[in-house]
Amino acid sequence: MESATLPLQDSLKAAFKPNSIAIIGASNGPRLGGAEMRLLIHSGFKGEIYPINPKESIIQGKQAYPSILDVPGPVDRASIIVPASKVLQVVKECGEKGVKVVQIYSAGFGEMGQKGEQIEREMVEIAHHYQMRIIGPNCIGTYCPSSGLNFTKGASKETGNIAFVSQSGGIAFDMVTRGHIMGIHYSKVISVGNCIDLDHSDYLEYLADDEETEIIGFYIESVRNGRKFVKALQKAASKKTVVILKGGRTASGSQSVASHTGSVAGDFQIWNALFKQTGAIPVTSIEEMLITLLSQQKIKRFVDKKIAIVGNGGGATVLATDYCEEVNIELAQLQPKSAEKLTSLGVAENGRNINPIDMPAGQLAAEEGKLFGEVVKTLCEDEEVGYLLFHFNLIPIMNYMDLENIVQKMIEKLKVVDRTKTNLIGVLRYNGDPEVENIRFKAAKLLESQGIPVFSTIEQGLDGISSVVNH
């Protein structure tokens, strides 16, 4: 069978910005085929949606078709959500229809052994014969707010500048839903599964030139063509920030990769060398990935600027000082006029550099946050300060007055800061109490509306700043 492929840009444009989608395996029920269609409608996809199911005539209010070959109009993209035994035939029908790209949700191929690998090779051969590309198999969907694509509840409709590519469907879910709670906004998120055709190198190549994307995040377990990947990563990292979470860093993890995607993970020492060579930022957990992406999106890098810290908790202040050194962040030596002003406000001792500043809960809450606002203003007007991390331990503040009201008042005081000269980074600490968490969530959303990243611990905030300052 003669092999040919659609140009990469055309294929992935059809994946992220299709004019029409066929959902093969669509239904009226709650399972994946029904959920995929429901989410498309709810997310405002403006193109044509064609549900494919030989057992239904109407699905979620739309005309259904027995086969994609029965669809009257052109189809850019197809989601294949059928049993593994039927996928090969469906791929062939999509090719005959002229579909540009298919995303195969179904599992049970290369990760299952040699027979599955043979079916994968046949699928690729068929797809290329029809100049069609394959995403997957063994994946869960595509999220692109600007075009209305979505694969999960709890996803924001707001477009951001981060693209995330995941070899794991579960991690793709985490990045979208947890990212939304944290205030991260994406241009695109895609679950790519086994990567039998389009692979990580192709996504890097595409995203390097994508005008909607400035930051690229990857969860990678394995790559099939190392040289191609290195070349694509060099190009992408020279133009944009690239953050990579590598699965299979240990011997046990490598064995898990083989059972998950049917591939070999590779020596992690080689990966570490590649990160250093290209300038890609390595992370070691989902948590660290989320913190890094949020920070890269919300914190500007100011050369030769340093950090000031203010908040309640003397012990926390000492630990923050230690942690700054551990993550290679330099505390600002405040100018004499700043120290004098802080002394006059009653939060510093005359003639001594006092950064970080410990403000007990009573001081933070005093006069509805007025003193806190004056301290923030003084710190941010200091020419040495480019990053101000403020941390509130919410439990002690509750002892003085209405927590929700006082936190809102303190947040209002932050509006005086010239954000072109100083980054603001917020930490809202709490004890897990549901009532306090509700107040914390509202406060975090207020800060997010001002473009201020919010973290749960001081260490997370400092890790985020470090990812910006030191990369």
PyMOL commands that set and color helices and strands:
alter all, ss='L'
color gray80, all
select helices_A, chain A and resi 8-16+32-42+68-70+84-97+110-112+114-129+169-182+200-208+226-239+251-261+268-278+286-298+314-326+336-344+361-380+394-398+403-416+434-449+458-469
alter helices_A, ss='H'
color red, helices_A
select strands_A, chain A and resi 20-24+48-52+58-59+62-63+77-80+101-104+133-135+142-143+162-166+186-191+215-220+241-246+281-283+306-311+357-358+385-393+423-429+454-455
alter strands_A, ss='S'
color yellow, strands_A
deselect
rebuild
show_as cartoon
